[in-house]
């Protein structure tokens, strides 16, 4: 009897039209193209204009994923959306996306696991399909960072790193007959360590204070902007991502060298180069997009997947490894046959 699994049927992505170069950032902060490239590998990023929201970007990516899958929004059973930059504190952004897609009634779930958000969302969707609960699930990662950055010299360590964008996949149930050739999600592996929660966080608004969730004092202290211990994040990312890759390989009894393509979270080119070096992976097997889009957090992996497909790098039948690390700290991996 064939085992029930899930497979990626369609992939889509979307980034705003506005391109912000490193040189443009020098208008607002003391920085340089050379400094940003050396520190992160980033050359450009995309930022939204006007009232464009996270769910707006998610909608465009979702439409493209649906077209690639050859299905309609009405064929979906569920939406799982990863983001740290929701349209509003509540309700969840997945609900706004659901309304814009015109599919009331189906489940809509937000995942707030930041840079690992897409992997968490993918794993959740995979379990719903394996259990027989759902047949087709829209899995999305979407972010609008440009509206929550401190665009000044004081905030440059973080603000130069982030971009806006969205990526989406259609996950569909399938009967697995030949694991060596049939497209499917082999396994997902998720982890977290909340002891490092404040190493990368946005402190305000918050409830861990007396009185209002946000005050003038918090704003004056710039606690409503992201804060990061960069060295600690780099250290843990460089350790946890290779661990998660090995975990996925061991779970499926394969060697790292058997993986055809690696799609890592796109936070920093130096991190990805370090991870590849530790794994003994040739650069030709790692597809990076951080140079063009910056860190789009939950969107980086599906956005990168779509770019790899368009570039002819990701092809049917390939064994693909996904891995991410981010705020929380959270990290994880997923192994799939595309």
Order of alpha helices (4+ residues) and beta strands (2+ residues): beta-beta-alpha-alpha-beta-alpha-beta-alpha-beta-alpha-beta-alpha-beta-beta-beta-alpha-beta-alpha-beta-alpha-alpha-alpha-beta-beta
